[in-house]
């Protein structure tokens, strides 16, 4: 049970119960990605049956959900060279050659993305018990930058369509707290399993609703999501990562009277768990519902941006 008036106590107790500090040695930088072994990747690769693939990424463009919270904006895409430049001859290339170039400026967590292990601290401590000020500086994440898992995140993906199992017309309402019971019942209903090294995708249906009704407060407002009480499940199952179709992964408003992302505060710095947010799971979910198979080969490598605490990603699920 949660005491809504005691977030500090609940976070401290969950952090102690679920800590993976030292599990893979004092120098570890990959956290739960250590569960995603070569054997687990080989298992995942064998799940390709039909060869049909799904991009699980939202578009990166100016029509995204960001509204400027903590200086997060939607991507700004600018052309450096265009067809007009080529036709008017200002590019200076010989033999009729012309071309186009472009640049993009954006926060690394403005759309479909991974949270790295340097993204969240608990009382000044980062993953594996390191002082935050010695991990992330103005030069970036000096220890657990997202580049440390750039060649790791590929394996068995499992979709848990909680929205379809527990929601109305495939959607959970904002503020719906997904408990361990909801997760295990969804696993049973789908006749699948979740275990060590899996990359778990949780569909709530909130992105479906945002596409229908407009972005509204999708980026930062109320949302369905995982209950703080799932911290023990996240730790016990030994999954490699988990991603959702929502902005913040956990239920919002959070379950305490005064707290901001308390499950993040346990999952990232203590469990060492990689979190994915704003993933587009709708097309994949429809296919899974049709053929009854909710496991697949998933590759979701971040951009190897040295020292970054998060990264855009274009996850590809192949069934």
N, C-alpha and C positions, 0 to 999 in steps of 0.2 A: 504494500500500500504506500501511496505517496502522501507525505505531509506537505500540502501546498505552501505552508508557511516556512518550510525549512529547506530551501534549495541547497544551501551550503552543506548541511549535514548529509543530504541525499547524494550530492555529487561526491563528497569525500568518501562516503561508504562504498558507492559504486566504483569509484576509482581504485580503491583498495582491493575490492573483490575481483575486479576485471583487469588488473594491471598485467601487462606483458613486459614490463621493464626488465631487461636483462635476459629475457627468454632466448634471444638469439645472440647474446653477447653484448658487451658494453659498446661496441663500435657499430652496432646494427643501424642501418638507415632505411630499411625496406619494410619494417613492421610486418603486418599480416600478409604482405606479398610473399613472405617466406613460405607460406602454405601452398603457393601456386608453383609447384615443382614441375620439372620436365615431364614426369610421369602423368601429372594432372593435365598438362597441356596435350600430351599424346592422347589421353582419354577424351579431351574435348574435341580434338581434331576428328576423331572417329564418329562424332555426332552428325557430320555432314551427310545427308541422305539425298536430298533433292537438289542441292546446290542453289537454292533460292536465298537471296541476301537482303538484308534490311539495314539501312542507315538509321541509327538511333539518335541522330543529331538534329537539333533545331537549326534553322538558317542563321547565319551570322550576317545581319544587315541592320539598317537603321530602323526597321519596323519591329525590333525586339522589345522585350518586356521592361528594360531598365528605365528608371526614372531619376537617377542621380544619387541614390542612397550611397553614402560614403564614397562619393565620386565615381561610382559605377555608371557608365554610360553604354549605350548601344554602339556597335562598331561604326567607325567612320571610314568608308571606302573611297579612296581618291584615285583617279586615273592620272598617271604621269605622262603617258604617251597614248594617243588615240588614232583611230582611223582617219580622222580629220587631219591630224598632224602628218600622217603618211601621205594622204592625197595632195595636200598643199605643198609637200616637198620640204618641210622645215626640219625633218629628222636628219637629213644629210647622208642617207645611205645610198650606195650606188645600185645600178641595175634594176631600179624599180622596187627594191626591197623596202618594206614598211613593217611596222610592228606596234604592239601595244604593251604597256607596262602599268602596274598599279601598286598601291600601298594601302595597308589597313592599319588603323590605330584603334586599340580597344583594351579595356581591362581583361585580364586573362580569365576572369570568372563572370563574364557578362552573359554567357549562353551555356550550352552544353559543355560540361567541364568536370575535371577531377579536383577535389581538395587534396593537396599534398600534406605531408606530415608536419610541415612548418607553418601550416595555416592557423592552427589554434593552440593556445597555451592554457595551462591550468595553474593559477597562482604563480606565474612567472616561469613555469617549467614546461619544456617541450618534450617531444617523444623521447622515450628511453631515459628520462630523468635528467636531461640536459638543461642548463639555464638558458632561457629563451634569448637573453641578450648575447649569448655566445653562439647561438645558432643562426638567428636571422638578424642581419644588420642592414645598413643602407646599401650594402653590396649584394644583398640577397640572402637566400638560405645557404649557408656555408657548409651544412652537413647533410640535410635531407632534401635538397632541391629536387624538383620533379624529374630532373634528368636521370636520377638514380633508379627510376623504374621504367625508363623509356623502352627497354627491351623485355619487359616482364609481363605486361598486362595482356595476356592472351590465354584462353583456356575454356573451361566449361562454364557457360552462362546458364542461369536458371531464372525464368520469369515467374514472379509471384504476382498474379493479377488480382490483388486484393480488392480493387475497385469493382471488378466483375463478380467476385465471390461475395462481397459484403455490401456493395453499394447499390444505388438505384440507377438503372440504365448504365451500369458500368462505372459510376462515379461515386466517390466518397465525398461527403460534405466537408467544407472547410472546418477545421477544428477537430476532425475525427482522429482520435488517437489509436493508432494501430498497435495492438498489444501482441505479446508472444502467442496468445491464444488465436488471434486473427491470423497470424503467420502460419502456425502449425495446422490450423484448419484449412487454410488455402492450399498448403502443401498436400494435405490429405485429399482434398477435393480434386486437385489436379493430378493426383496419382504420380507425384514426382518426389524428389528428395533433395535435401540441401545438406552439404557437409564440407569437410575440410578442402580448402583451395578453390571453392566455387566463387564465381562472381554473381551476386544476387541482384536482380533488378525488380524493384517493387513499383508496380503501376497503381496509382491512386485514381486516375481519371481527371485530376485537376487541370492538366494541360489540355485535355479534350474540351473542358468547360471554358478555359481561357480562349481557346481558338474560336469557340462559338459565340461567346459573350463579349470578347475583348479582353485585353491584358489586365485591366483593373489593377489590383494590388498583387498580382501573381509574383512579382519580384519584391518579396519582403513582407507581404501581408498575411492574413489568415490562410491556413492551408491544412489539408489532411497530412499526416505523416507519422513516423514512428514514435511511439510512446517512450518516455524516458525509461520505463520499466523494461524495455527490450535490450538494455545494455548487457545484461547477463546472457541473453540469447545470442547477441552478436559476438560475445566473447566465447561462449561455450561451443558454438557451431564451428568455430575456426574457419570462417569464410575469409576469402582474400580481400573482398571489397563488396560494397553495396551501393546501388545507385537508384534514384527515384526520378519521377517526372515532375518534381516540385522544386521550388527555389531553395528550400532549406533542409530537406531530408527528414527533419523531425517535425512533429505536430506544432502548429502555430495557431493561436497563442500557445506558449509552452504551458506545462501543467502545474507550474508553481505561481504563487502570487506575484513574485518579482524575480524573473530569470530570463536570460537571453541565451538560447541555444545550449541548454545544459547537457544534452546528449552529445553534442559536438565536443563538449569540454571533457567528456569521458572517452568517447570513441577515438578521437584522433591522438591526443597526447598520451593516453594511458593504454588503450587497446592497440594503438598503432594501425588503426583501420582506415583504409582509403574510402572516401565518400564521393559519389558522383551525384550531380544535381542537374536539373532541367533536361533530363534525357527524354527523347521522344519515343515512347514505347507503344504507341497506338497501332501502327501497322503490324508490328511483330505480335502484339497481343491478339489481334484479329486472326492472324494465321495460326497462332497457338490454339486459340479457341476452336478453330475449324478442324485442325488435325489432331488435337488432344495431346500434342507433344510440346512440352514447355522447357526443354533443354536444347542447347545449340552450341555451336562453336562461336566464341566471341573474341574479337580482337579490339582493344581499346587503348592503344598506346597514346600517351600524352606527347605533345611537342617537347623535345628535349631542350627546353629553355633553361640554361644554366642558372641555378639559384632561385628559380620560380617556386612559389608556394602553391601554385595551382596551374592548370593548363586547359585550354580548349581541347576538345577531342571529338572525333567523328567515329563513334563506335560502330562496328559492323557485326551483325549477327547473321550466321549462315546456318541454314537448316537442311 
